[in-house]
Structure formats: C-alpha cells, structure tokens
Amino acid sequence: MSHMKTPRVFLVHGFGGTPNGGWRPWLMDKLARLDVYACALPMPSPDEPALHAWVEEIGRAIGAPDESVFLVGHSLGVPAVLHYLATLPAGSRIGGAFLVSGPIRLSDHERYAKIASFFTPPADLVLAQKACAHFTVIHGDNDPVVPFSDGEEFARELSCELISIPNGGHLNGSAGWRELPQLLEQISRVLPA
C-alpha cells in the first residue's frame, strides 16, 4: 500500500542559492523529528542555472514519483518544481508542492536574463496540477524580489491557499529567515498520518 511509505520531502533552492541556506536546515531538522525523510537538493550551477538540468536533478533525486513525495521550492525553485511536475507521465502524482516566494514570470531586470529558460515557455500549470495532489503558496507581502501579485496569481491558477507572511520580504536568509514555521505547519497538515 502506497500510504505506508515514509514521506519524502525534497527542497529546491533558488537562483544563486545553496541547500543549507535560510530556513532549509531548520526545516530538515524539524521534518526529521517527525520521521520524515527530508533532503535539500544541490541544484546544478545555481549562478548560471539551466532549467533542463534542474528538472533532471529533481527527477533523479525523486526516482519514481508517488504520493509519498512532497516538494518545496523557494524562489527560482518554484518554476523548477512546476516544470518538473508538468513533465511527469499521465497518471503519476506526488503528494504535494509548497511554492515559497516563487516568480510566475520573468522580471525585466537585466540580471535575470540568465534565468529566462525557466519562463520561456512558462510551466504548464494545468499539467502540473494533474501531477500533484496538493499545492500551497507562501509569499512575503512585501517581497522586493518577486512581487506578491505573483503569489496571488499562482494561488488563483492552482486553486490553492495563499499564505501571506507580513513583512516577509523574499523569505530567504538575507531577509533574516532561519525558520519558517508557517511552512512547517502547512507541510504537517498534508503529511500522511
């Protein structure tokens, strides 16, 4: 029975990020105490990211996807997670995805040209939805990097809850986030009992 499997949570960092940045070590520790396997993936070439390499890395780490798998993407990790989901064969489904501070479209800031592959074309949200049983969007209400309206749009398109974090900024280490209890609470709510 698939519901007997240990839940596995994979964290996907953003542009220029690292597996152990921000709240990721804290979240992995908390999940480990709940007997959940948690792994922060080191994404290839985080400063010169290529979408296909990131999607491949997520797929390699997960192996055969099923409903015991949960994904957490932060920032550029969000479109990477959505593209991964959109590539899954029909009938494959993971348990949930948590989209933290994720951009839905490319900002026109020139320094973002090197991440264009993540947005052209954009992830197919209809396919992504079919491949994932549950979505939650978490976004800082004053994010200076990714507008809050991107979070609102994801929540609308994916028909899911949007958790707004007051003064959250980009919810990353440089905004002072070493813990993100709101995220842990959302994950705990959908983990199999």
N, C-alpha and C positions, 0 to 999 in steps of 0.2 A: 504494500500500500504506500502510495507516494507521501501521504501525510505523516508517515513515521520518520521520514528523513530529517536529519538535522538541518535547520535553516542555515543558509549560507548568504552572507551579506558582502557584496563587493563595492568598494568605494572608488570612485573615479574622480581624480583631482582635475583642476582646470589648467588653463594656459600658464606656462611657467611654474606650475605647482609641483609639489612633492607629495609622496604618500603620507609622510609624517607631519605635514603642515597643519596649522589651525586646530580644529576640533577633531581631526581624524584619529589621533592616538587615543584621546579620551573616549570617543565613540567605540573604538575597537575594544578597549578595556571593559567598558560597560556591557557590550554585547557578549564578550567572552564570559562575563559573570552570569549571563543568562543562558550559558551553554549554547551560544550561537557562534558559528564559525564566521569570523569577520576578517576581511583582507583588503587592505588599501593597495590598489594596483599601481605600480610604477609605469606611467604611460610613456611610450617611446618619444624621444625628442620633444620634451614639453615646451621648449622655447621655439621650436620650428615644427609644430605639430602637423601631422598629415592624417586626415580623417580615416582613410582606409587602414592605416597602421593602428590607430586607436581602436577601431571597431574589431579588428583582428585580435588585438591583445585582450579585449573584453571577452570575445568568443573563446579564445584559448584558455583563459583563466576559468571560465564557467564550465566548459565542456558541454555536456548535454543539458540544455536548459529545462527546468521544470518548475513547479510552483513552490519548491523549497528555496528558490533563488530570489534574492532581492538586490536591487541596485540603488546606489546613492551616487548621484552626480553633483558636483559643485562647479558652477560657472561653465567653462567650456566642456566640462564633463557631462553636462546635461544634453547638449545636442549629440555628443558621442553616444550616450546611453540610448537616446531616441533613435539614432541611425542604426545602432546595433539591433534594437527591438524590431525595427522595420525590415531588417534583413532575415529575420527568423522564418523558417518554413511554416506554412499554414498549419495550424494545429499545435505548434509549440507555444508555450505560455509560461512566463515567470510569475512569481507571487506578487511582486510589487516593485515600484520605482519611486524614488524620492528625489525631486528635482529642486536643488538648492541654488538660488541666485543665478538661474540659467537664462542665457540670451536666446530669444526666439529668432532674431535676425542680426545681421552684421551691422555693427556701428560703423559710421563712415570715417571714424578716426583712422588716420593713415597707419598707425602702429598695428592695426588689426588686419591689414591686408594679408598677413601670413596665416590667418586662420579662416580665410574665405572658403576653403574646401568644406568646412563644417556647415556652411549655409547655402552653398550653391551646388546642387539644389538643396532646399531645406529638407529636414527629416519628414518622412511621410507619417503624419500623426495618426491617420486612420489605421495604417498598418501597425504602428507602434501600439495603439490602443488594443488591437486584437491580440497582441502578443504579451499583454501584461494585465494581470487581474486587478491591480490597484495602483493609482497614482496619488501622490500628494505633492503640491508645490509649496516651497518655503522661500520667502523673499523678504529682504530688508525693505522697509517702507521708504527709506531714503538712500537706496543703493546708488553710489556715484558712478559705478562701472556699467551696470546693467539696469535700465530703467525698471521701476516697479511695474509699469504697464506691461512689460514682457511677462512677468509672473502672472498678471491678471489674464493675459491672453492665453498662456499655457493652460491655466485652470479652466478657462472657458472652453478651449478647443478639446481638452481631455476630460471635460465634465468632472472635475475633481476639486477637492478642497484646496483653498489657498490660505496658508498660514502666514500672516503678515507679522514681521518682527519689528517692533517700534525702534527706531534709531539703529537698525541692524547693520547699516552700511552694506558692504558686499559679503557679510557673514564669513569673513576669512581671518586668518591670523593677524594680518596687518590692521584689521579693524578691531583687534583685541579678542577675537572669539577663540577661546581654548576649549570651550564646552558649548554644546548646542542641545540643551535638554529638550527643547521643543521637537527636535528631530528624533531623539531617542524615544520620546513619548509616541510619536507617530509610527515609528517602526514597531515599537512594542505592541501597538494596537492591532497590527496586521500579522504578527508572527503567529504561526500555528500554536495552539495551546499545548 
